[in-house]
Amino acid sequence: MTTTPVADRSTATVAARATDLSKIYGQGETQVVALDRVSVDFRQAEFTAIMGPSGSGKSTLMHCVAGLDTFSSGSVRIGETELGSLKDRQLTKLRRDKIGFIFQAFNLLPTLTALENITLPMDIAGRKPDKQWLDTVIQMVGLRDRLGHRPAQLSGGQQQRVAVARALASRPDIIFGDEPTGNLDSRSGAEVLGFLRNSVRELGQTVVMVTHDPVAAAYADRVVFLADGRIVDEMYRPTADNVLDFMKQFDAKGRTS
C-alpha cells in the first residue's frame, strides 16, 4: 500500500537509522521477540509516524532508536554515532544534546515557570539558549503570554505546548514523541500536531512519533506500520481514511496481540 514519496528521498540526509534491530525479552518458553530484525531510516526534515496494533513493537522501536532502551542485536545510529558503542555517560550526553522528547505525560516540573521548563535541559547542560531561536519556537507554539505561568496554571494543551517548545528549544537532531496527544482533547491535540508539522516544514526539524490515532498520523509525511515486531509497510502522504483502512486490515487478519 506504499504510495508515491513526497520527494526524492534518496539524497536526503539520514537523521537516525536502525539496521537489523532486535529486542528480545526473557528466555526459553517465556521469550518474547518485541523487535525482529527491523531496518528503517528516519530522514532529516521529515515527520514520520509509527503505527501498529497493540504489542506490535512500535514503542519499543522508538525507545531503542532514541537511546531510552537497550537492544539485543543490530545497530542504531543517530547521525554518524553508533548507540551500541556508547557508555552510559556518553549516551546521556547524546540524548541531552542531540535528541528531543515529547511524551504523553507532559513531564513538566511544577515549581518552574513555562519558560524555565522550556530552557531546563539547556540549563542542566550549562548552555545558554539561542535567544533568536528560542523566540521563534515560543512564537510558533503561541506561548508568549504564558511564559511566567507554572504548569498548574496552564491547560493540558498549553502544558503539552511547553513540552513541544522544550523539545525544540535546543535544536536537537531529532525529536521523538510517544503518543504526544494521548492525554489531550481533539482540539488541543490538533494544535500540538500542527506545531510539530510546522516545525518540520518551517524549521527543518526531524520528528518521529508513535501513535495509534489515524488522525494524528495524517499530520506526518510518512507512516511506518509494524506488526509482530516487523515493518510490514509504509505510506507516504497519509490521510486519516487511508491509515484507518490499512489498520483495519490488521484486525481482519487477526494480527492484533
Buried (B, 14 or more C-beta within 10 A) or exposed (E): EEBEBEEEBEEBEBBBBBEEBBBBEEEEEEEEBBBBBBEBBBBBBBBBBBBBBEBBBBBBBBBBBBBBBEBEEBBBBBBEBEBEEBEEEEBEEBBBBBBBBBBBEBBBEEEBBBBBBBBBBBEEEEEEBBEEBBEBBBEBBEBEEBBEBBBEEBEBBBBBBBBBBBBBBBBBBBBBBBBBBBBBEEEBBBBBBEBBBBBBEEBEBBBBBBBBBBBBBBBBBBBBBBBBBBBBEBBBBBBBEBBBEBBEBBEEEEBEE
